[in-house]
Structure formats: C-alpha cells, structure tokens
Amino acid sequence: MSIFSNSSSGFRMAVLGASVLFLSACGTNKKEKLAYVERPAELIYNQAVDEMDRRDWADAKLLFQEVERQHPFSKWARRSMLMSAYASYRSADYDESVAMAQRFIGLHPGSDSAPYAYYLIAINYYDQIYDVGRDQATTTSAEAALQQVVRRYPDSDYARDARLKLELTHDHLAGKEMSIGRYYLKENQHLAAIGRFKNVVSDYETTSQTEEALHRLVESYVSIGIIQEAKLVGSVLGYNYPNSEWYKDSYDLLENYGVNLDDEINKPRSKGYWTRLKERLF
C-alpha cells in the first residue's frame, strides 16, 4: 500500500530547478546531506516525489527531510515526514522508518494519515521476520504493531491486510515454540517440552502448528508415564483433526498402551464436553 498516489496529481508542481547532493565523510562513516538552497516547499516536495518515481529512495528521503528543514510549519512538512518514513522503509532502513512514523503519530495523532503511519510501523517489523530457528523479538514487535492497526482502525484496508499478516506472524511464533519444544523433548526435558507445546495450543490454536503440538503432548505424557493425560490430549486431537497424520501417530502410539482413541472420541458426551476438556488441559 502507498500513500503518495495523490502526490502525483494533486500535489505535484513542475520542477523548476535541481538540488545538488553532497557527500561529507566523518571518519569511515558517510552522511548524506543537501546543500542549503532556499526554495519553495512545493518545489522540493515534488522533486522528492520525482526521485521516488525513479525508485531513488535515498535521494527522495533527503529531499523530504529538506522540506521539513526549510519549511517546518508548513502542510508540506507534515506530508514530507511520513513520505520520508516510507522512503526509509523502501531502502530497508527499518529503524529510521519506524522512528519517523512514530514521530509523525506523536505530532499529528489526529491526522487522516495516522492509520498509514501505524501500518507503516507494522510492516517495517513484519518485513524483518526471520526464520523460526532465530530469535523472534522482531516477530513479536510485528504482532503487537499489526494488532494495534486492527484495534485502532478495524474497518480500514490497512486492518484487513494486517489481519492477513497476523496469521503468518502467529505461525512463526508458534513455529518457534515448536522448535524449542522439540529440542526439550529430544533432550528428555519433558516438563519443559510440555509447557512449550501447551503454549502453541492455547496461544496459537488457529495456526498450522496445532496438530503437531497436540501429538507432541501425547508423546511427552507417554514418555513420563501419564497415560491418562495422553489419552485425553489424543482424544482432543482426534475429535478436532480426525484425518490428521499426527492423529494417526498418536493413535498408534497409545494403542501400544491399550488405549483405543476411537472409543474415547465416540463415547456419549454431555454438551460442551470438548470445550471444557480443552480448557482444563490447556
């Protein structure tokens, strides 16, 4: 999603001059800046949009920042603040993009562009989600930011996209819990493993990880000799995912201990039994 479609039509003016870009070195670090040449805000803004059209995100960002520097109290400065955050995002400068979007929200919380600012923060974190084998701190930040978009602007296009991204975010977090749980199970740290697998079922029930988590719980309980608990978890797995390969594995495992999960699932039950059982187990 983009916020600058109106810029090309309603805000753009003919470009009357060119900006000179200088590079100044400080030690081994280079910092880009523009020579100060006073110009109308609209002119600088539209030059920045031209740079964005050419996908030159670095120069666009500098020009948007120049609008703020030269005309800090203008309407163009407000627009430039968020456009600069977007240009930072496109150039993968995520920390700067988040900081600028947060600054925009702090200064203009009631702006019509505030929903986009919240969304921009979220996708900055979302685009940094790593594989499940790595630390998931960024994934957690993405989850919190996406949820904020949904909570604040539930009927917006941003919220609709945020809900889709939340599904993948939750799957990543569940995958991380599963990865740790499998490690504990392999190391015979069964209680620690049980805690991780329970987290998946209770916190990320709608993800693709739930079926395996239930089976791993059956494995863990069997390993420490708590067959009754394993039977209950296995019956929950079979009731909710009767065609799952993980259910077949649990069925075969418990059959070795004289447990027939089909019999457990097909017993007459009172209304709400399975809901109450899940609440008790997880």
Contacts in CASP RR format, 6 or more apart in sequence:
PFRMAT RR
TARGET T0000
AUTHOR 0000-0000-0000
METHOD contacts of the structure
MODEL  1
MSIFSNSSSGFRMAVLGASVLFLSACGTNKKEKLAYVERPAELIYNQAVD
EMDRRDWADAKLLFQEVERQHPFSKWARRSMLMSAYASYRSADYDESVAM
AQRFIGLHPGSDSAPYAYYLIAINYYDQIYDVGRDQATTTSAEAALQQVV
RRYPDSDYARDARLKLELTHDHLAGKEMSIGRYYLKENQHLAAIGRFKNV
VSDYETTSQTEEALHRLVESYVSIGIIQEAKLVGSVLGYNYPNSEWYKDS
YDLLENYGVNLDDEINKPRSKGYWTRLKERLF
1 116 0 8 1.000
1 119 0 8 1.000
1 157 0 8 1.000
1 158 0 8 1.000
1 161 0 8 1.000
2 86 0 8 1.000
3 82 0 8 1.000
3 83 0 8 1.000
3 86 0 8 1.000
3 113 0 8 1.000
3 116 0 8 1.000
4 49 0 8 1.000
4 52 0 8 1.000
4 83 0 8 1.000
4 86 0 8 1.000
7 45 0 8 1.000
7 46 0 8 1.000
7 49 0 8 1.000
7 79 0 8 1.000
7 83 0 8 1.000
8 49 0 8 1.000
8 53 0 8 1.000
11 42 0 8 1.000
11 45 0 8 1.000
11 46 0 8 1.000
11 49 0 8 1.000
11 79 0 8 1.000
12 46 0 8 1.000
12 49 0 8 1.000
13 42 0 8 1.000
13 43 0 8 1.000
13 46 0 8 1.000
14 46 0 8 1.000
15 43 0 8 1.000
15 46 0 8 1.000
15 47 0 8 1.000
15 50 0 8 1.000
16 43 0 8 1.000
17 39 0 8 1.000
17 43 0 8 1.000
17 47 0 8 1.000
18 47 0 8 1.000
19 34 0 8 1.000
19 35 0 8 1.000
19 37 0 8 1.000
19 44 0 8 1.000
19 47 0 8 1.000
19 63 0 8 1.000
19 66 0 8 1.000
20 34 0 8 1.000
20 35 0 8 1.000
20 37 0 8 1.000
21 32 0 8 1.000
21 34 0 8 1.000
21 59 0 8 1.000
21 62 0 8 1.000
22 32 0 8 1.000
22 33 0 8 1.000
22 34 0 8 1.000
22 35 0 8 1.000
23 30 0 8 1.000
23 31 0 8 1.000
23 32 0 8 1.000
24 30 0 8 1.000
24 31 0 8 1.000
24 33 0 8 1.000
25 31 0 8 1.000
32 58 0 8 1.000
32 62 0 8 1.000
33 62 0 8 1.000
34 62 0 8 1.000
34 63 0 8 1.000
34 66 0 8 1.000
36 69 0 8 1.000
36 70 0 8 1.000
38 70 0 8 1.000
39 70 0 8 1.000
41 67 0 8 1.000
41 70 0 8 1.000
41 71 0 8 1.000
41 74 0 8 1.000
41 76 0 8 1.000
41 77 0 8 1.000
42 76 0 8 1.000
44 63 0 8 1.000
44 66 0 8 1.000
44 67 0 8 1.000
44 70 0 8 1.000
44 76 0 8 1.000
45 63 0 8 1.000
45 64 0 8 1.000
45 67 0 8 1.000
45 76 0 8 1.000
45 79 0 8 1.000
45 80 0 8 1.000
47 63 0 8 1.000
48 59 0 8 1.000
48 60 0 8 1.000
48 61 0 8 1.000
48 63 0 8 1.000
48 64 0 8 1.000
48 66 0 8 1.000
48 67 0 8 1.000
48 80 0 8 1.000
48 83 0 8 1.000
48 87 0 8 1.000
49 60 0 8 1.000
49 83 0 8 1.000
51 57 0 8 1.000
51 59 0 8 1.000
51 60 0 8 1.000
51 63 0 8 1.000
52 60 0 8 1.000
52 83 0 8 1.000
52 87 0 8 1.000
55 90 0 8 1.000
57 87 0 8 1.000
57 88 0 8 1.000
57 90 0 8 1.000
57 91 0 8 1.000
58 87 0 8 1.000
58 91 0 8 1.000
60 83 0 8 1.000
60 84 0 8 1.000
60 87 0 8 1.000
61 84 0 8 1.000
61 87 0 8 1.000
61 88 0 8 1.000
61 91 0 8 1.000
64 80 0 8 1.000
64 81 0 8 1.000
64 83 0 8 1.000
64 84 0 8 1.000
64 87 0 8 1.000
65 80 0 8 1.000
65 84 0 8 1.000
67 74 0 8 1.000
67 76 0 8 1.000
67 77 0 8 1.000
67 79 0 8 1.000
67 80 0 8 1.000
68 77 0 8 1.000
68 80 0 8 1.000
68 81 0 8 1.000
68 84 0 8 1.000
71 77 0 8 1.000
78 104 0 8 1.000
78 107 0 8 1.000
78 108 0 8 1.000
78 111 0 8 1.000
79 113 0 8 1.000
81 100 0 8 1.000
81 103 0 8 1.000
81 104 0 8 1.000
81 107 0 8 1.000
82 100 0 8 1.000
82 101 0 8 1.000
82 104 0 8 1.000
82 113 0 8 1.000
82 116 0 8 1.000
82 117 0 8 1.000
82 120 0 8 1.000
84 100 0 8 1.000
85 96 0 8 1.000
85 97 0 8 1.000
85 98 0 8 1.000
85 100 0 8 1.000
85 101 0 8 1.000
85 104 0 8 1.000
85 117 0 8 1.000
85 120 0 8 1.000
86 97 0 8 1.000
86 120 0 8 1.000
88 94 0 8 1.000
88 96 0 8 1.000
88 97 0 8 1.000
88 100 0 8 1.000
89 97 0 8 1.000
89 120 0 8 1.000
89 123 0 8 1.000
89 124 0 8 1.000
89 127 0 8 1.000
94 124 0 8 1.000
94 125 0 8 1.000
94 127 0 8 1.000
94 128 0 8 1.000
97 120 0 8 1.000
97 124 0 8 1.000
98 121 0 8 1.000
98 124 0 8 1.000
98 125 0 8 1.000
101 117 0 8 1.000
101 118 0 8 1.000
101 120 0 8 1.000
101 121 0 8 1.000
101 124 0 8 1.000
102 117 0 8 1.000
102 121 0 8 1.000
104 111 0 8 1.000
104 113 0 8 1.000
104 114 0 8 1.000
104 117 0 8 1.000
105 114 0 8 1.000
105 117 0 8 1.000
105 118 0 8 1.000
108 114 0 8 1.000
111 117 0 8 1.000
115 149 0 8 1.000
115 152 0 8 1.000
115 153 0 8 1.000
115 156 0 8 1.000
115 158 0 8 1.000
116 158 0 8 1.000
118 145 0 8 1.000
118 148 0 8 1.000
118 149 0 8 1.000
118 152 0 8 1.000
118 153 0 8 1.000
118 158 0 8 1.000
119 149 0 8 1.000
119 158 0 8 1.000
119 161 0 8 1.000
119 162 0 8 1.000
121 145 0 8 1.000
122 142 0 8 1.000
122 145 0 8 1.000
122 146 0 8 1.000
122 148 0 8 1.000
122 149 0 8 1.000
122 162 0 8 1.000
122 165 0 8 1.000
123 165 0 8 1.000
125 138 0 8 1.000
125 139 0 8 1.000
125 141 0 8 1.000
125 142 0 8 1.000
125 145 0 8 1.000
126 142 0 8 1.000
126 145 0 8 1.000
126 146 0 8 1.000
126 165 0 8 1.000
126 169 0 8 1.000
128 138 0 8 1.000
128 142 0 8 1.000
129 136 0 8 1.000
129 138 0 8 1.000
129 139 0 8 1.000
129 142 0 8 1.000
129 168 0 8 1.000
129 169 0 8 1.000
129 172 0 8 1.000
130 136 0 8 1.000
130 138 0 8 1.000
130 139 0 8 1.000
132 172 0 8 1.000
132 175 0 8 1.000
132 176 0 8 1.000
132 178 0 8 1.000
132 179 0 8 1.000
133 176 0 8 1.000
133 179 0 8 1.000
136 172 0 8 1.000
136 173 0 8 1.000
136 176 0 8 1.000
139 169 0 8 1.000
139 172 0 8 1.000
139 173 0 8 1.000
139 176 0 8 1.000
140 173 0 8 1.000
142 165 0 8 1.000
142 169 0 8 1.000
143 166 0 8 1.000
143 169 0 8 1.000
143 170 0 8 1.000
143 173 0 8 1.000
146 162 0 8 1.000
146 163 0 8 1.000
146 165 0 8 1.000
146 166 0 8 1.000
146 169 0 8 1.000
147 162 0 8 1.000
147 166 0 8 1.000
149 156 0 8 1.000
149 158 0 8 1.000
149 159 0 8 1.000
149 162 0 8 1.000
150 159 0 8 1.000
150 162 0 8 1.000
150 163 0 8 1.000
150 166 0 8 1.000
153 159 0 8 1.000
167 206 0 8 1.000
167 207 0 8 1.000
170 204 0 8 1.000
170 206 0 8 1.000
170 207 0 8 1.000
171 204 0 8 1.000
171 207 0 8 1.000
171 208 0 8 1.000
171 209 0 8 1.000
173 203 0 8 1.000
173 204 0 8 1.000
174 200 0 8 1.000
174 203 0 8 1.000
174 204 0 8 1.000
174 207 0 8 1.000
174 208 0 8 1.000
174 209 0 8 1.000
174 210 0 8 1.000
174 213 0 8 1.000
175 200 0 8 1.000
175 207 0 8 1.000
175 209 0 8 1.000
177 196 0 8 1.000
177 197 0 8 1.000
177 199 0 8 1.000
177 200 0 8 1.000
177 203 0 8 1.000
177 204 0 8 1.000
177 209 0 8 1.000
177 213 0 8 1.000
178 196 0 8 1.000
178 197 0 8 1.000
178 200 0 8 1.000
178 209 0 8 1.000
178 212 0 8 1.000
178 213 0 8 1.000
178 216 0 8 1.000
180 196 0 8 1.000
181 192 0 8 1.000
181 193 0 8 1.000
181 195 0 8 1.000
181 196 0 8 1.000
181 197 0 8 1.000
181 216 0 8 1.000
182 193 0 8 1.000
182 216 0 8 1.000
184 190 0 8 1.000
184 192 0 8 1.000
184 193 0 8 1.000
184 196 0 8 1.000
185 193 0 8 1.000
185 216 0 8 1.000
185 219 0 8 1.000
185 220 0 8 1.000
185 223 0 8 1.000
188 223 0 8 1.000
190 220 0 8 1.000
190 223 0 8 1.000
190 224 0 8 1.000
191 224 0 8 1.000
193 216 0 8 1.000
193 220 0 8 1.000
194 217 0 8 1.000
194 220 0 8 1.000
194 221 0 8 1.000
197 213 0 8 1.000
197 214 0 8 1.000
197 216 0 8 1.000
197 217 0 8 1.000
197 220 0 8 1.000
198 213 0 8 1.000
198 217 0 8 1.000
198 281 0 8 1.000
198 282 0 8 1.000
200 207 0 8 1.000
200 209 0 8 1.000
200 210 0 8 1.000
200 213 0 8 1.000
201 210 0 8 1.000
201 213 0 8 1.000
201 214 0 8 1.000
201 217 0 8 1.000
201 278 0 8 1.000
201 281 0 8 1.000
201 282 0 8 1.000
202 282 0 8 1.000
204 210 0 8 1.000
211 237 0 8 1.000
211 241 0 8 1.000
211 244 0 8 1.000
211 246 0 8 1.000
211 247 0 8 1.000
212 246 0 8 1.000
214 233 0 8 1.000
214 234 0 8 1.000
214 236 0 8 1.000
214 237 0 8 1.000
214 241 0 8 1.000
214 246 0 8 1.000
214 250 0 8 1.000
215 234 0 8 1.000
215 237 0 8 1.000
215 246 0 8 1.000
215 247 0 8 1.000
215 249 0 8 1.000
215 250 0 8 1.000
217 230 0 8 1.000
217 233 0 8 1.000
217 234 0 8 1.000
218 230 0 8 1.000
218 233 0 8 1.000
218 234 0 8 1.000
218 237 0 8 1.000
218 250 0 8 1.000
218 253 0 8 1.000
218 254 0 8 1.000
219 250 0 8 1.000
219 253 0 8 1.000
221 227 0 8 1.000
221 229 0 8 1.000
221 230 0 8 1.000
221 233 0 8 1.000
222 230 0 8 1.000
222 253 0 8 1.000
222 254 0 8 1.000
222 257 0 8 1.000
227 254 0 8 1.000
227 257 0 8 1.000
227 259 0 8 1.000
229 281 0 8 1.000
230 254 0 8 1.000
230 257 0 8 1.000
230 259 0 8 1.000
231 254 0 8 1.000
231 259 0 8 1.000
231 261 0 8 1.000
231 264 0 8 1.000
232 277 0 8 1.000
232 281 0 8 1.000
233 250 0 8 1.000
233 281 0 8 1.000
234 247 0 8 1.000
234 250 0 8 1.000
234 251 0 8 1.000
234 254 0 8 1.000
234 261 0 8 1.000
234 264 0 8 1.000
235 261 0 8 1.000
235 264 0 8 1.000
235 265 0 8 1.000
235 277 0 8 1.000
236 274 0 8 1.000
236 277 0 8 1.000
236 278 0 8 1.000
236 281 0 8 1.000
237 244 0 8 1.000
237 246 0 8 1.000
237 247 0 8 1.000
237 250 0 8 1.000
238 244 0 8 1.000
238 247 0 8 1.000
238 250 0 8 1.000
238 251 0 8 1.000
238 261 0 8 1.000
238 265 0 8 1.000
239 265 0 8 1.000
239 274 0 8 1.000
240 274 0 8 1.000
241 247 0 8 1.000
242 265 0 8 1.000
247 261 0 8 1.000
250 261 0 8 1.000
251 261 0 8 1.000
251 262 0 8 1.000
254 261 0 8 1.000
255 261 0 8 1.000
END
